Amino acid sequence: MVQFMESSSAGGMMGMILSLVILVVFMYLIIYLPQKRQDKKDNAMRNSIEIGDEVTTIGGIIGRVSAIKEDTFVLETGSDRVKIRFRRSAIASVEKLDMGGTAKDTKEKETSLKK
């Protein structure tokens, strides 16, 4: 009778350890991997900024990039041309500068706006 109690206790312990391992794997797949993918996307976006791009910072400041250095960039805001220096990590979103494209692309955009 005593041996039976010990084996069921060991089986219960194994079940608890197995469920803990499954929980850790589940949390890794659901939380860590998507966050890592998002971080890679954000870093690619921050590294792709160029002079003239419109940028929104995490503080809500919107402006055009006027200079870029290693880890910082200078943002020019508004018509008064105020220049503010930020770190690349402060970028929330980037809207790429449209260099005009071809005449056909411009004409297509104008006709789609009229509709």
C-alpha positions as CSV (number, residue, x, y, z in Angstrom):
1,M,0.0,0.0,0.0
2,V,2.9,2.4,0.8
3,Q,4.6,1.7,-2.5
4,F,1.4,2.5,-4.4
5,M,1.1,5.9,-2.7
6,E,4.8,6.8,-3.7
7,S,4.3,5.9,-7.3
8,S,1.1,8.0,-7.7
9,S,2.9,10.9,-6.0
10,A,5.8,10.6,-8.5
11,G,3.3,10.4,-11.4
12,G,1.6,13.6,-10.1
13,M,4.9,15.3,-9.9
14,M,5.7,14.4,-13.5
15,G,2.3,15.6,-14.6
16,M,2.9,18.9,-12.9
17,I,6.4,19.4,-14.4
18,L,5.1,18.5,-17.8
19,S,2.2,21.0,-17.6
20,L,4.7,23.6,-16.4
21,V,7.0,22.9,-19.5
22,I,4.0,23.1,-21.8
23,L,3.0,26.4,-20.3
24,V,6.5,27.9,-20.7
25,V,6.6,26.7,-24.4
26,F,3.1,28.2,-25.0
27,M,4.1,31.5,-23.5
28,Y,7.2,31.6,-25.6
29,L,5.3,31.0,-28.8
30,I,2.5,33.4,-28.0
31,I,4.3,36.3,-26.5
32,Y,8.1,36.3,-27.2
33,L,8.2,35.3,-30.9
34,P,5.7,37.9,-32.2
35,Q,7.4,40.6,-30.1
36,K,10.8,39.7,-31.6
37,R,9.3,39.9,-35.1
38,Q,7.8,43.3,-34.4
39,D,11.2,44.5,-33.0
40,K,12.9,43.5,-36.2
41,K,10.3,45.3,-38.3
42,D,10.7,48.5,-36.1
43,N,14.5,48.4,-36.4
44,A,14.3,48.0,-40.2
45,M,11.9,50.9,-40.4
46,R,14.2,53.1,-38.2
47,N,17.3,52.2,-40.2
48,S,15.6,53.0,-43.5
49,I,14.9,56.7,-42.9
50,E,16.3,59.1,-45.4
51,I,16.5,62.9,-45.7
52,G,13.1,64.2,-46.6
53,D,11.0,61.5,-45.1
54,E,8.1,62.5,-42.9
55,V,8.5,61.1,-39.5
56,T,6.2,60.8,-36.4
57,T,8.0,60.5,-33.1
58,I,6.8,58.5,-30.1
59,G,6.0,61.9,-28.5
60,G,3.7,62.8,-31.4
61,I,5.9,65.4,-33.1
62,I,5.6,65.3,-36.9
63,G,8.2,66.7,-39.3
64,R,10.6,66.0,-42.1
65,V,14.1,64.6,-41.6
66,S,16.7,67.2,-42.5
67,A,19.9,65.5,-41.3
68,I,20.9,62.0,-40.3
69,K,23.9,60.9,-38.1
70,E,24.7,57.5,-36.7
71,D,22.2,57.2,-33.9
72,T,20.4,60.5,-34.2
73,F,18.5,62.6,-36.8
74,V,17.4,66.2,-37.1
75,L,13.7,66.8,-37.6
76,E,12.4,70.0,-39.1
77,T,8.8,70.8,-38.0
78,G,6.3,73.3,-39.3
79,S,6.6,76.3,-41.5
80,D,8.7,78.1,-39.0
81,R,11.4,75.4,-39.7
82,V,12.2,74.6,-36.1
83,K,14.9,71.9,-36.0
84,I,14.9,69.3,-33.2
85,R,17.4,66.5,-32.7
86,F,16.1,63.0,-31.8
87,R,17.5,59.5,-31.3
88,R,16.5,56.9,-33.9
89,S,14.7,54.9,-31.2
90,A,12.2,57.8,-30.9
91,I,10.7,57.1,-34.3
92,A,7.1,55.8,-34.2
93,S,6.4,55.8,-38.0
94,V,8.0,56.8,-41.2
95,E,6.3,58.0,-44.4
96,K,8.7,57.7,-47.3
97,L,9.3,60.7,-49.5
98,D,7.6,60.3,-52.9
99,M,10.1,61.4,-55.5
100,G,7.3,62.1,-58.0
101,G,7.4,58.8,-59.9
102,T,6.6,58.7,-63.6
103,A,4.1,61.0,-65.3
104,K,1.8,58.0,-65.8
105,D,1.8,57.3,-62.0
106,T,1.0,61.0,-61.3
107,K,-1.9,61.0,-63.8
108,E,-3.3,57.8,-62.4
109,K,-3.3,59.3,-58.9
110,E,-5.0,62.4,-60.1
111,T,-7.8,60.5,-61.8
112,S,-8.3,58.3,-58.7
113,L,-8.6,61.4,-56.5
114,K,-11.3,62.9,-58.8
115,K,-13.5,59.8,-58.5
